[in-house]
Amino acid sequence: MYKLHNVLRPYAWGSTTAIAGLLGRPASGGPEAELWIGAHPDSPSALVQPADAGGAVQLGLDELIAGDPEHHLGAASIAEFGPRLPFLLKILAAESPLSLQVHPTLDQARAGFAREEAAGVDHADPARNYKDDNHKPEMLLALTPFESLCGFRPAADSRQVFEHLVACFDLAGLELPPLLPRLLEDLAGSDEPAALRTAFERLLAGGQDVTDATAMVTAALESGAPMAGHTAELSTVVDLNSQFPGDPGVLISLLLNRVSLEPGQAVFLPAGKVHAYLHGLGVEVMASSDNVLRGGLTPKFVDVPELLRTVAFEAVGVPLLNAATSGLGQEIFRPPFREFQLQRVELSPGSDPVPVAQSGAAVIIVVSGSVLLDSPKGDLRLDRGASAFLPAAEAPVIVHAVSGATAPALAFSVTTALD
């Protein structure tokens, strides 16, 4: 087992305090958006060197795995995913909204990556879509109240919101933005996927009509137009426009499920599902990829044709993910992806130990208290904020409460879902 040093991504939307507060360390003073725990080549974790290492070069987790893939990953994982760690664990802290985005299927990622490699598109080019050849299904478990947009709602539900807005303009005697009746017509189509696509494309095209409509809708809401039964959705429009004035994503948000998660609740997102995390702290797990197609709420590059090839235009319910709880006091969140599952382990002082649900390699991070990891090859203590890589060959690993502990310990572990 190996203690890890992990990379902190300082994206502008990140909280300045949430990750530091969770892990019990001083804040850096800047935004701390994502802590990456894994072996993705863009920001691999590194092995923590012992105190007597004498300045030895810090070995990356990707390099460690490459040195003996079967030992570290296991034969079953290599057979299905190749000689790389198939998942990536993140602690994500959104102070402001992330971009409206979607992730490709595995076939789309492989084709897109090969196409951009053949064209010689630099990996640092902001117009590059595919950073690697993998897909990126993901899940998020809320640690605080967490706000997000997740997948298309039924077209009829979105149409009700736009009908309400039209009624607000009529009642107030205000000039009606020409875009709204067009969206109502789009969303009335009998073919729901086609209706969603038409409305999405109309908004995504942007232009003065979208800019004007966004400004007029926001002004009406800010001046007291009733939100009726649509408070969450319409409040989100006002909030998003204050940060991204006139952005197509502001009104696109009305096509999507508006989701509020309580701590302990989780959602999962397959390829093709449009989403945006808005605010909160959570544990995010995904296949090991950084492929993102953006659709709004961002100053970054938006490749409209590639985005439209990637989006799945189908209405879905809120994609909540329930945990299976065993008699050992552990919860396992298992989305319909074989690359990963997430285990939540909470130990009270003196409680019985809990086995890590390990299928191949695993990573683990402690966010409260301390634990002792016990494997057939040795023990490893992890205190709050510490993390470790557990090779497949060291299974089974048992998590113990530390002797003499007076407070509960909480840890999160990720492994594949091959069993």
C-alpha positions as a Markdown table, in Angstrom:
| # | Residue | x | y | z |
|---|---|---|---|---|
| 1 | Met | 0.0 | 0.0 | 0.0 |
| 2 | Tyr | 1.2 | 3.5 | -0.9 |
| 3 | Lys | 0.4 | 6.9 | 0.6 |
| 4 | Leu | -0.3 | 9.4 | -2.1 |
| 5 | His | 0.3 | 13.1 | -2.8 |
| 6 | Asn | -2.5 | 14.4 | -5.0 |
| 7 | Val | -2.8 | 17.3 | -7.5 |
| 8 | Leu | -5.1 | 20.2 | -6.6 |
| 9 | Arg | -6.7 | 21.9 | -9.7 |
| 10 | Pro | -7.2 | 25.7 | -9.1 |
| 11 | Tyr | -10.0 | 26.3 | -11.5 |
| 12 | Ala | -11.6 | 29.7 | -11.1 |
| 13 | Trp | -15.0 | 28.2 | -10.1 |
| 14 | Gly | -13.5 | 26.5 | -7.1 |
| 15 | Ser | -14.2 | 27.2 | -3.5 |
| 16 | Thr | -11.3 | 28.8 | -1.5 |
| 17 | Thr | -12.2 | 27.0 | 1.7 |
| 18 | Ala | -14.3 | 23.8 | 1.2 |
| 19 | Ile | -11.6 | 21.2 | 0.3 |
| 20 | Ala | -9.2 | 22.6 | 2.9 |
| 21 | Gly | -11.9 | 22.5 | 5.5 |
| 22 | Leu | -12.9 | 18.9 | 4.6 |
| 23 | Leu | -9.3 | 17.6 | 4.8 |
| 24 | Gly | -8.3 | 19.6 | 7.8 |
| 25 | Arg | -5.5 | 21.7 | 6.4 |
| 26 | Pro | -4.9 | 25.5 | 5.8 |
| 27 | Ala | -6.4 | 27.0 | 2.7 |
| 28 | Ser | -4.1 | 27.9 | -0.1 |
| 29 | Gly | -5.6 | 31.4 | -0.5 |
| 30 | Gly | -6.8 | 30.7 | -4.0 |
| 31 | Pro | -9.6 | 28.7 | -5.6 |
| 32 | Glu | -9.4 | 25.0 | -4.9 |
| 33 | Ala | -11.7 | 23.3 | -7.4 |
| 34 | Glu | -10.7 | 19.6 | -7.7 |
| 35 | Leu | -8.4 | 17.3 | -5.9 |
| 36 | Trp | -7.4 | 14.5 | -8.3 |
| 37 | Ile | -6.7 | 11.0 | -6.8 |
| 38 | Gly | -5.6 | 8.6 | -9.5 |
| 39 | Ala | -3.2 | 8.0 | -12.4 |
| 40 | His | -4.6 | 10.1 | -15.2 |
| 41 | Pro | -1.6 | 11.3 | -17.2 |
| 42 | Asp | -2.6 | 15.0 | -17.0 |
| 43 | Ser | -2.3 | 15.1 | -13.1 |
| 44 | Pro | -1.2 | 11.7 | -11.7 |
| 45 | Ser | -1.0 | 11.3 | -8.0 |
| 46 | Ala | 2.6 | 10.6 | -6.7 |
| 47 | Leu | 3.9 | 8.3 | -4.0 |
| 48 | Val | 4.7 | 10.0 | -0.7 |
| 49 | Gln | 8.4 | 9.4 | -0.1 |
| 50 | Pro | 9.6 | 8.2 | 3.3 |
| 51 | Ala | 11.3 | 10.7 | 5.5 |
| 52 | Asp | 14.7 | 9.0 | 4.9 |
| 53 | Ala | 14.3 | 9.1 | 1.1 |
| 54 | Gly | 17.2 | 11.5 | 0.8 |
| 55 | Gly | 15.8 | 13.6 | -2.0 |
| 56 | Ala | 14.8 | 10.6 | -4.2 |
| 57 | Val | 12.7 | 11.4 | -7.2 |
| 58 | Gln | 8.9 | 11.2 | -6.5 |
| 59 | Leu | 7.4 | 8.4 | -8.5 |
| 60 | Gly | 4.1 | 9.0 | -10.1 |
| 61 | Leu | 1.2 | 6.5 | -9.6 |
| 62 | Asp | 1.0 | 6.1 | -13.4 |
| 63 | Glu | 4.7 | 5.1 | -13.4 |
| 64 | Leu | 4.3 | 2.7 | -10.5 |
| 65 | Ile | 1.4 | 0.9 | -12.3 |
| 66 | Ala | 3.3 | 0.8 | -15.6 |
| 67 | Gly | 6.2 | -1.0 | -13.8 |
| 68 | Asp | 4.1 | -4.0 | -13.0 |
| 69 | Pro | 0.5 | -3.7 | -14.3 |
| 70 | Glu | -0.7 | -7.1 | -13.3 |
| 71 | His | 0.5 | -6.8 | -9.7 |
| 72 | His | -1.1 | -3.4 | -9.2 |
| 73 | Leu | -4.3 | -3.7 | -11.3 |
| 74 | Gly | -5.0 | -7.4 | -11.5 |
| 75 | Ala | -5.5 | -9.6 | -14.6 |
| 76 | Ala | -9.3 | -9.0 | -14.8 |
| 77 | Ser | -8.9 | -5.2 | -14.9 |
| 78 | Ile | -6.2 | -5.4 | -17.5 |
| 79 | Ala | -8.3 | -7.7 | -19.7 |
| 80 | Glu | -11.2 | -5.3 | -19.7 |
| 81 | Phe | -9.6 | -1.8 | -19.5 |
| 82 | Gly | -6.0 | -2.3 | -20.5 |
| 83 | Pro | -2.9 | -1.6 | -18.3 |
| 84 | Arg | -4.1 | 1.6 | -16.8 |
| 85 | Leu | -6.1 | 2.5 | -13.7 |
| 86 | Pro | -9.6 | 2.7 | -15.1 |
| 87 | Phe | -11.1 | 5.3 | -12.7 |
| 88 | Leu | -10.4 | 8.7 | -11.2 |
| 89 | Leu | -11.5 | 9.9 | -7.8 |
| 90 | Lys | -12.0 | 13.7 | -7.2 |
| 91 | Ile | -13.0 | 15.9 | -4.3 |
| 92 | Leu | -15.0 | 18.6 | -6.1 |
| 93 | Ala | -15.8 | 22.0 | -4.6 |
| 94 | Ala | -17.9 | 24.3 | -6.7 |
| 95 | Glu | -18.3 | 27.9 | -5.4 |
| 96 | Ser | -19.8 | 29.0 | -8.8 |
| 97 | Pro | -21.2 | 27.0 | -11.7 |
| 98 | Leu | -19.1 | 24.8 | -13.9 |
| 99 | Ser | -19.7 | 24.9 | -17.7 |
| 100 | Leu | -22.7 | 23.3 | -19.2 |
| 101 | Gln | -21.1 | 20.1 | -20.6 |
| 102 | Val | -21.4 | 16.6 | -21.9 |
| 103 | His | -19.1 | 13.6 | -22.2 |
| 104 | Pro | -18.6 | 11.3 | -25.2 |
| 105 | Thr | -19.2 | 7.6 | -25.5 |
| 106 | Leu | -16.1 | 5.3 | -25.7 |
| 107 | Asp | -16.4 | 5.0 | -29.5 |
| 108 | Gln | -16.8 | 8.8 | -29.9 |
| 109 | Ala | -13.8 | 9.4 | -27.6 |
| 110 | Arg | -11.6 | 7.0 | -29.5 |
| 111 | Ala | -12.6 | 8.4 | -32.9 |
| 112 | Gly | -12.3 | 12.0 | -31.8 |
| 113 | Phe | -8.9 | 11.5 | -30.2 |
| 114 | Ala | -7.5 | 9.7 | -33.2 |
| 115 | Arg | -8.9 | 12.4 | -35.5 |
| 116 | Glu | -7.3 | 15.3 | -33.5 |
| 117 | Glu | -4.0 | 13.4 | -33.2 |
| 118 | Ala | -3.9 | 12.8 | -36.9 |
| 119 | Ala | -4.6 | 16.4 | -37.5 |
| 120 | Gly | -1.7 | 17.4 | -35.2 |
| 121 | Val | -3.9 | 19.5 | -32.8 |
| 122 | Asp | -1.7 | 20.4 | -29.9 |
| 123 | His | -3.0 | 19.0 | -26.5 |
| 124 | Ala | -2.8 | 22.5 | -25.1 |
| 125 | Asp | -4.8 | 24.0 | -27.9 |
| 126 | Pro | -8.0 | 25.5 | -26.3 |
| 127 | Ala | -10.0 | 24.3 | -29.4 |
| 128 | Arg | -9.0 | 20.7 | -28.8 |
| 129 | Asn | -12.0 | 18.5 | -27.7 |
| 130 | Tyr | -10.4 | 15.2 | -26.9 |
| 131 | Lys | -7.5 | 15.0 | -24.3 |
| 132 | Asp | -7.5 | 11.2 | -24.3 |
| 133 | Asp | -9.2 | 8.2 | -25.9 |
| 134 | Asn | -11.5 | 7.2 | -23.1 |
| 135 | His | -15.1 | 7.9 | -22.2 |
| 136 | Lys | -16.1 | 9.7 | -18.9 |
| 137 | Pro | -19.2 | 8.3 | -17.3 |
| 138 | Glu | -19.3 | 9.7 | -13.8 |
| 139 | Met | -21.1 | 9.9 | -10.4 |
| 140 | Leu | -21.2 | 12.5 | -7.6 |
| 141 | Leu | -21.9 | 12.0 | -4.0 |
| 142 | Ala | -22.9 | 15.2 | -2.1 |
| 143 | Leu | -21.0 | 16.0 | 1.1 |
| 144 | Thr | -22.9 | 19.3 | 1.5 |
| 145 | Pro | -26.2 | 20.5 | 0.0 |
| 146 | Phe | -25.3 | 20.3 | -3.7 |
| 147 | Glu | -27.0 | 22.0 | -6.6 |
| 148 | Ser | -26.9 | 20.9 | -10.2 |
| 149 | Leu | -28.5 | 20.5 | -13.6 |
| 150 | Cys | -28.7 | 16.9 | -14.8 |
| 151 | Gly | -30.1 | 15.7 | -18.1 |
| 152 | Phe | -33.1 | 16.8 | -20.2 |
| 153 | Arg | -36.5 | 17.1 | -18.6 |
| 154 | Pro | -39.6 | 16.0 | -20.5 |
| 155 | Ala | -40.3 | 18.6 | -23.3 |
| 156 | Ala | -43.8 | 19.2 | -21.8 |
| 157 | Asp | -42.3 | 20.2 | -18.5 |
| 158 | Ser | -40.0 | 22.7 | -20.0 |
| 159 | Arg | -42.8 | 24.0 | -22.2 |
| 160 | Gln | -44.8 | 24.8 | -19.0 |
| 161 | Val | -42.0 | 27.0 | -17.7 |
| 162 | Phe | -41.8 | 28.9 | -21.0 |
| 163 | Glu | -45.6 | 29.2 | -21.1 |
| 164 | His | -45.5 | 30.7 | -17.6 |
| 165 | Leu | -42.9 | 33.2 | -18.7 |
| 166 | Val | -45.1 | 34.2 | -21.7 |
| 167 | Ala | -48.0 | 34.7 | -19.3 |
| 168 | Cys | -45.8 | 36.9 | -17.0 |
| 169 | Phe | -45.0 | 39.2 | -20.0 |
| 170 | Asp | -48.7 | 39.4 | -21.0 |
| 171 | Leu | -49.9 | 40.2 | -17.5 |
| 172 | Ala | -47.4 | 42.9 | -17.0 |
| 173 | Gly | -48.0 | 44.4 | -20.4 |
| 174 | Leu | -44.3 | 44.0 | -21.3 |
| 175 | Glu | -42.9 | 43.4 | -24.8 |
| 176 | Leu | -42.7 | 39.7 | -25.4 |
| 177 | Pro | -39.3 | 38.4 | -26.5 |
| 178 | Pro | -39.8 | 36.8 | -30.0 |
| 179 | Leu | -37.7 | 33.8 | -29.0 |
| 180 | Leu | -40.2 | 32.5 | -26.4 |
| 181 | Pro | -43.1 | 31.7 | -28.9 |
| 182 | Arg | -40.6 | 29.9 | -31.1 |
| 183 | Leu | -39.4 | 27.8 | -28.2 |
| 184 | Leu | -43.0 | 26.9 | -27.3 |
| 185 | Glu | -43.5 | 25.8 | -30.9 |
| 186 | Asp | -40.3 | 23.7 | -30.8 |
| 187 | Leu | -41.3 | 22.0 | -27.5 |
| 188 | Ala | -44.8 | 21.2 | -28.7 |
| 189 | Gly | -43.5 | 18.7 | -31.3 |
| 190 | Ser | -44.8 | 15.1 | -31.0 |
| 191 | Asp | -41.3 | 13.6 | -31.5 |
| 192 | Glu | -39.8 | 14.5 | -28.1 |
| 193 | Pro | -36.1 | 13.9 | -29.0 |
| 194 | Ala | -36.6 | 16.1 | -32.1 |
| 195 | Ala | -38.4 | 18.7 | -30.0 |
| 196 | Leu | -35.6 | 18.8 | -27.4 |
| 197 | Arg | -32.9 | 19.0 | -30.1 |
| 198 | Thr | -34.7 | 21.8 | -32.0 |
| 199 | Ala | -35.1 | 23.9 | -28.8 |
| 200 | Phe | -31.5 | 23.2 | -27.7 |
| 201 | Glu | -30.1 | 24.1 | -31.1 |
| 202 | Arg | -32.1 | 27.3 | -31.2 |
| 203 | Leu | -30.7 | 28.4 | -27.9 |
| 204 | Leu | -27.2 | 27.1 | -28.5 |
| 205 | Ala | -27.0 | 29.2 | -31.7 |
| 206 | Gly | -27.0 | 32.3 | -29.6 |
| 207 | Gly | -27.1 | 35.5 | -31.5 |
| 208 | Gln | -29.0 | 38.7 | -30.6 |
| 209 | Asp | -32.4 | 36.9 | -30.2 |
| 210 | Val | -31.0 | 34.8 | -27.4 |
| 211 | Thr | -29.1 | 37.6 | -25.8 |
| 212 | Asp | -32.1 | 39.9 | -25.9 |
| 213 | Ala | -34.5 | 37.2 | -24.6 |
| 214 | Thr | -32.2 | 36.3 | -21.7 |
| 215 | Ala | -31.9 | 40.0 | -20.7 |
| 216 | Met | -35.7 | 40.5 | -20.9 |
| 217 | Val | -36.6 | 37.4 | -19.0 |
| 218 | Thr | -34.1 | 38.2 | -16.3 |
| 219 | Ala | -35.2 | 41.8 | -16.0 |
| 220 | Ala | -38.9 | 40.6 | -15.7 |
| 221 | Leu | -38.0 | 38.1 | -12.9 |
| 222 | Glu | -35.8 | 40.6 | -11.1 |
| 223 | Ser | -38.7 | 43.2 | -11.2 |
| 224 | Gly | -41.0 | 40.8 | -9.4 |
| 225 | Ala | -42.6 | 38.6 | -12.0 |
| 226 | Pro | -44.2 | 35.6 | -10.1 |
| 227 | Met | -42.2 | 32.4 | -10.3 |
| 228 | Ala | -45.3 | 30.3 | -9.2 |
| 229 | Gly | -44.3 | 26.6 | -9.1 |
| 230 | His | -41.1 | 27.2 | -10.9 |
| 231 | Thr | -39.0 | 29.0 | -8.3 |
| 232 | Ala | -35.9 | 26.8 | -8.4 |
| 233 | Glu | -35.7 | 26.9 | -12.2 |
| 234 | Leu | -36.3 | 30.6 | -12.6 |
| 235 | Ser | -34.1 | 31.6 | -9.7 |
| 236 | Thr | -31.4 | 29.6 | -11.4 |
| 237 | Val | -31.9 | 31.7 | -14.6 |
| 238 | Val | -31.4 | 34.9 | -12.6 |
| 239 | Asp | -28.3 | 33.5 | -10.8 |
| 240 | Leu | -26.7 | 32.2 | -14.0 |
| 241 | Asn | -27.3 | 35.4 | -15.9 |
| 242 | Ser | -25.7 | 37.4 | -13.2 |
| 243 | Gln | -22.5 | 35.4 | -13.8 |
| 244 | Phe | -22.8 | 34.7 | -17.5 |
| 245 | Pro | -24.9 | 37.5 | -19.0 |
| 246 | Gly | -26.6 | 36.6 | -22.2 |
| 247 | Asp | -25.0 | 33.2 | -22.3 |
| 248 | Pro | -27.1 | 30.5 | -24.2 |
| 249 | Gly | -26.7 | 28.2 | -21.2 |
| 250 | Val | -28.9 | 30.5 | -19.0 |
| 251 | Leu | -32.1 | 29.6 | -20.9 |
| 252 | Ile | -30.9 | 26.1 | -21.8 |
| 253 | Ser | -31.0 | 25.5 | -18.0 |
| 254 | Leu | -34.8 | 25.5 | -18.4 |
| 255 | Leu | -34.6 | 22.4 | -20.6 |
| 256 | Leu | -32.8 | 20.4 | -17.8 |
| 257 | Asn | -33.6 | 18.7 | -14.5 |
| 258 | Arg | -32.9 | 21.1 | -11.7 |
| 259 | Val | -31.5 | 18.9 | -8.9 |
| 260 | Ser | -30.9 | 19.7 | -5.2 |
| 261 | Leu | -29.0 | 16.9 | -3.4 |
| 262 | Glu | -28.8 | 16.5 | 0.4 |
| 263 | Pro | -25.5 | 15.2 | 1.9 |
| 264 | Gly | -25.3 | 11.5 | 1.3 |
| 265 | Gln | -27.4 | 11.6 | -1.9 |
| 266 | Ala | -25.7 | 10.7 | -5.3 |
| 267 | Val | -26.4 | 11.1 | -9.0 |
| 268 | Phe | -24.8 | 9.3 | -12.0 |
| 269 | Leu | -24.3 | 10.6 | -15.5 |
| 270 | Pro | -23.8 | 8.3 | -18.5 |
| 271 | Ala | -22.3 | 9.6 | -21.8 |
| 272 | Gly | -24.4 | 12.1 | -23.7 |
| 273 | Lys | -26.2 | 13.6 | -20.7 |
| 274 | Val | -26.0 | 17.4 | -20.6 |
| 275 | His | -25.2 | 18.6 | -17.1 |
| 276 | Ala | -23.7 | 21.4 | -15.0 |
| 277 | Tyr | -22.7 | 21.4 | -11.3 |
| 278 | Leu | -23.7 | 24.7 | -9.8 |
| 279 | His | -22.6 | 24.7 | -6.1 |
| 280 | Gly | -21.5 | 22.4 | -3.4 |
| 281 | Leu | -18.9 | 20.0 | -2.1 |
| 282 | Gly | -18.9 | 16.4 | -3.2 |
| 283 | Val | -17.0 | 13.2 | -4.0 |
| 284 | Glu | -16.9 | 12.7 | -7.8 |
| 285 | Val | -15.8 | 9.4 | -9.4 |
| 286 | Met | -15.4 | 8.8 | -13.2 |
| 287 | Ala | -13.7 | 6.7 | -15.7 |
| 288 | Ser | -10.2 | 8.0 | -16.1 |
| 289 | Ser | -10.7 | 10.7 | -18.7 |
| 290 | Asp | -10.7 | 14.5 | -19.1 |
| 291 | Asn | -12.9 | 14.6 | -22.3 |
| 292 | Val | -15.4 | 17.5 | -22.1 |
| 293 | Leu | -17.6 | 19.0 | -24.8 |
| 294 | Arg | -18.9 | 22.4 | -23.5 |
| 295 | Gly | -22.2 | 24.0 | -24.4 |
| 296 | Gly | -22.4 | 27.2 | -22.4 |
| 297 | Leu | -21.8 | 29.0 | -19.1 |
| 298 | Thr | -18.2 | 29.3 | -20.0 |
| 299 | Pro | -15.8 | 31.6 | -21.8 |
| 300 | Lys | -14.0 | 28.5 | -23.2 |
| 301 | Phe | -14.3 | 27.1 | -26.7 |
| 302 | Val | -17.7 | 25.6 | -27.7 |
| 303 | Asp | -17.6 | 23.2 | -30.7 |
| 304 | Val | -21.2 | 23.3 | -31.6 |
| 305 | Pro | -21.2 | 20.6 | -34.3 |
| 306 | Glu | -19.2 | 18.1 | -32.1 |
| 307 | Leu | -21.4 | 18.9 | -29.1 |
| 308 | Leu | -24.5 | 18.1 | -31.1 |
| 309 | Arg | -23.0 | 14.8 | -32.2 |
| 310 | Thr | -22.4 | 13.9 | -28.6 |
| 311 | Val | -25.6 | 14.9 | -26.8 |
| 312 | Ala | -28.3 | 12.3 | -26.2 |
| 313 | Phe | -31.6 | 14.1 | -26.9 |
| 314 | Glu | -33.8 | 12.1 | -24.5 |
| 315 | Ala | -35.7 | 13.1 | -21.5 |
| 316 | Val | -34.6 | 11.3 | -18.3 |
| 317 | Gly | -35.7 | 11.4 | -14.7 |
| 318 | Val | -33.4 | 12.7 | -12.1 |
| 319 | Pro | -30.6 | 10.1 | -12.2 |
| 320 | Leu | -30.3 | 9.4 | -8.4 |
| 321 | Leu | -28.2 | 6.5 | -7.3 |
| 322 | Asn | -29.0 | 4.7 | -4.1 |
| 323 | Ala | -26.4 | 2.8 | -2.0 |
| 324 | Ala | -26.5 | -0.8 | -0.9 |
| 325 | Thr | -25.9 | -1.1 | 2.8 |
| 326 | Ser | -24.4 | -4.2 | 4.3 |
| 327 | Gly | -24.4 | -5.4 | 7.9 |
| 328 | Leu | -20.8 | -4.2 | 8.3 |
| 329 | Gly | -21.9 | -0.6 | 8.3 |
| 330 | Gln | -20.6 | 0.2 | 4.8 |
| 331 | Glu | -22.4 | 1.8 | 1.8 |
| 332 | Ile | -21.5 | 1.0 | -1.8 |
| 333 | Phe | -22.7 | 3.2 | -4.6 |
| 334 | Arg | -22.6 | 1.2 | -7.8 |
| 335 | Pro | -23.6 | 3.0 | -11.0 |
| 336 | Pro | -24.2 | 1.1 | -14.3 |
| 337 | Phe | -20.5 | 1.4 | -15.3 |
| 338 | Arg | -17.9 | -1.3 | -14.8 |
| 339 | Glu | -15.0 | 1.1 | -14.4 |
| 340 | Phe | -15.8 | 2.1 | -10.8 |
| 341 | Gln | -17.9 | 1.8 | -7.6 |
| 342 | Leu | -17.7 | 4.1 | -4.5 |
| 343 | Gln | -17.6 | 2.8 | -1.0 |
| 344 | Arg | -18.4 | 5.0 | 2.1 |
| 345 | Val | -16.9 | 3.6 | 5.3 |
| 346 | Glu | -17.7 | 5.1 | 8.7 |
| 347 | Leu | -16.2 | 3.7 | 11.8 |
| 348 | Ser | -17.1 | 4.6 | 15.3 |
| 349 | Pro | -14.5 | 4.2 | 18.1 |
| 350 | Gly | -14.2 | 0.6 | 18.9 |
| 351 | Ser | -16.5 | -0.6 | 16.1 |
| 352 | Asp | -15.9 | -3.7 | 14.1 |
| 353 | Pro | -13.5 | -3.4 | 11.1 |
| 354 | Val | -14.8 | -3.1 | 7.6 |
| 355 | Pro | -13.3 | -4.8 | 4.5 |
| 356 | Val | -12.5 | -2.6 | 1.5 |
| 357 | Ala | -14.8 | -3.7 | -1.4 |
| 358 | Gln | -11.9 | -4.3 | -3.7 |
| 359 | Ser | -12.0 | -5.7 | -7.2 |
| 360 | Gly | -8.5 | -5.0 | -8.7 |
| 361 | Ala | -6.8 | -1.8 | -7.6 |
| 362 | Ala | -8.4 | 0.7 | -5.2 |
| 363 | Val | -7.7 | 4.2 | -3.8 |
| 364 | Ile | -8.9 | 5.5 | -0.5 |
| 365 | Ile | -9.1 | 8.9 | 1.2 |
| 366 | Val | -9.9 | 9.7 | 4.8 |
| 367 | Val | -11.9 | 12.9 | 5.4 |
| 368 | Ser | -12.5 | 12.6 | 9.1 |
| 369 | Gly | -10.6 | 10.9 | 12.0 |
| 370 | Ser | -8.0 | 8.2 | 11.4 |
| 371 | Val | -8.0 | 4.6 | 10.1 |
| 372 | Leu | -5.6 | 1.7 | 10.0 |
| 373 | Leu | -5.4 | -0.3 | 6.8 |
| 374 | Asp | -4.5 | -3.9 | 7.3 |
| 375 | Ser | -3.4 | -6.0 | 4.3 |
| 376 | Pro | -1.7 | -9.4 | 4.1 |
| 377 | Lys | 1.5 | -7.5 | 3.4 |
| 378 | Gly | 1.4 | -4.9 | 6.1 |
| 379 | Asp | -0.4 | -2.1 | 7.8 |
| 380 | Leu | -0.8 | 1.6 | 6.9 |
| 381 | Arg | -2.2 | 4.4 | 9.1 |
| 382 | Leu | -4.1 | 7.2 | 7.4 |
| 383 | Asp | -5.1 | 10.4 | 9.2 |
| 384 | Arg | -7.6 | 13.0 | 8.1 |
| 385 | Gly | -6.7 | 14.3 | 4.6 |
| 386 | Ala | -4.4 | 11.4 | 3.8 |
| 387 | Ser | -5.0 | 9.0 | 0.9 |
| 388 | Ala | -3.5 | 5.7 | -0.4 |
| 389 | Phe | -3.3 | 3.4 | -3.4 |
| 390 | Leu | -4.1 | -0.3 | -2.7 |
| 391 | Pro | -2.7 | -2.7 | -5.3 |
| 392 | Ala | -4.8 | -5.6 | -6.5 |
| 393 | Ala | -2.1 | -8.0 | -5.2 |
| 394 | Glu | -2.5 | -6.7 | -1.6 |
| 395 | Ala | -6.2 | -7.5 | -1.3 |
| 396 | Pro | -8.0 | -8.1 | 1.0 |
| 397 | Val | -7.6 | -4.9 | 2.9 |
| 398 | Ile | -9.4 | -4.3 | 6.1 |
| 399 | Val | -10.2 | -0.9 | 7.6 |
| 400 | His | -9.9 | -0.6 | 11.4 |
| 401 | Ala | -10.7 | 2.2 | 13.8 |
| 402 | Val | -7.5 | 3.4 | 15.3 |
| 403 | Ser | -6.9 | 2.1 | 18.9 |
| 404 | Gly | -7.8 | 4.8 | 21.4 |
| 405 | Ala | -9.7 | 7.0 | 18.9 |
| 406 | Thr | -12.5 | 9.1 | 20.5 |
| 407 | Ala | -14.1 | 10.4 | 17.3 |
| 408 | Pro | -15.7 | 8.6 | 14.3 |
| 409 | Ala | -13.6 | 8.1 | 11.1 |
| 410 | Leu | -15.0 | 8.6 | 7.6 |
| 411 | Ala | -13.3 | 7.4 | 4.4 |
| 412 | Phe | -14.2 | 6.9 | 0.8 |
| 413 | Ser | -12.7 | 4.1 | -1.4 |
| 414 | Val | -13.0 | 3.5 | -5.1 |
| 415 | Thr | -12.4 | 0.3 | -7.0 |
| 416 | Thr | -13.7 | -1.3 | -10.2 |
| 417 | Ala | -17.1 | -3.0 | -10.5 |
| 418 | Leu | -15.9 | -6.2 | -12.0 |
| 419 | Asp | -17.3 | -8.6 | -9.4 |
